[in-house]
């Protein structure tokens, strides 16, 4: 009993799915946790914050019984000091927090609740729909589309309509038709706008716009899958309408994580990002070559990172080796590309050199001119697919931290009405066209990230509609937006 009292259970809101939408306090506790019990809908990247020694338990199985989760909580409290119960969205909204908190209280276990961004505020932000409005919606009703028994009957729909504010439904996909019918029966005008947002904040976010009389059909037609929320209100409109990428279906062909990052830039513009990852990144940080490189980084004058992926893989790799940022000693750090520099900044490091140009040749010239590295020892931490680089006069060592391999992931056909297909590397071009017939893309616009990728497309007889000026994902987005503005 004494042992139990020394522990504390934190019910932490993980946010709607995008792992960046957790609170700083939530991350702090996750870092300290020695046991984490997590739900199905949380951003899996959040588990990267958890210490390698911690016990991590998945409790999100579809048929998981609340009682067994409660038992696991008590067991965790018996064995650990800082326990995180990581819950999707906000723990206090349709999160079965009552049952868990009661269990903790009954067992004399201390607890604290850290709020999270709930699905509906995320969905409102992602679709740019305001939930309240000074003139038209002075209240917000939060309703479940499914009560504990999986029914919609206990809700007073006429009462909801009488309030005259915005009404939002969680757990809505299965019962959408009945919900809308009951609202109409309760007196709500059939033309009242309704917006459904599925997977808000995630790469596969989708927004369906309609009215309560047709939204269920539209969602069915679009084969919309949960999790989704529905927002209903007199003036419920997306303020993104009219933006150049609004409603555009954009295929992304990077690896799944790269696509996720890309989608985070497309979704706020109202675009529908379609995950078509044809390859995946394979980390090589378990290899001897990486371990040896980490051991001797301090002996180099410069170390270069060539991509944001490389930066993240490196830090994940050294964490596994139980090392930290001190591995660099006084070694100077170069980053190819502003995105790589931004990635390393997240680890508290300001790159000493970021070239203005991105192609290897330009980079080397710029570096040699500025630092005259004759006789200096330089380490390049890179992808196995990238060409090896040599810096004139310097002793250059190339170490591959990762590679990319073709996969059959993402969507498997392209018969939807696609507006854009985007390519962020030659490897993506190769993998994509090994899978898809060129004729399929006849009426689709193509966006290329830069000259090297464009060259690979041209070799296949494809002329990109736009090429990014800045050879980054932001540049790619900008190129499509510019085109859209003049369409
Ligand atoms: N505690 C959570 C809700 C859990 S109930 C929160 O605060 O968000 C699960 C329901 O939440 C789903 O059925 C769906 O209606 C909604 N939901 C969760 N994540 C969502 C997301 N990313 N996009 C849209 N709806 C989501």
Boltz pocket constraint, residues with backbone or C-beta under 6 A from the ligand:
constraints:
  - pocket:
      binder: B
      contacts: [[A, 15], [A, 16], [A, 17], [A, 41], [A, 87], [A, 88], [A, 89], [A, 90], [A, 91], [A, 92], [A, 93], [A, 94], [A, 95], [A, 117], [A, 118], [A, 119], [A, 120], [A, 123], [A, 169], [A, 170], [A, 171], [A, 172], [A, 197], [A, 198], [A, 199], [A, 200], [A, 201], [A, 202], [A, 226], [A, 227], [A, 228], [A, 229]]
      max_distance: 6.0
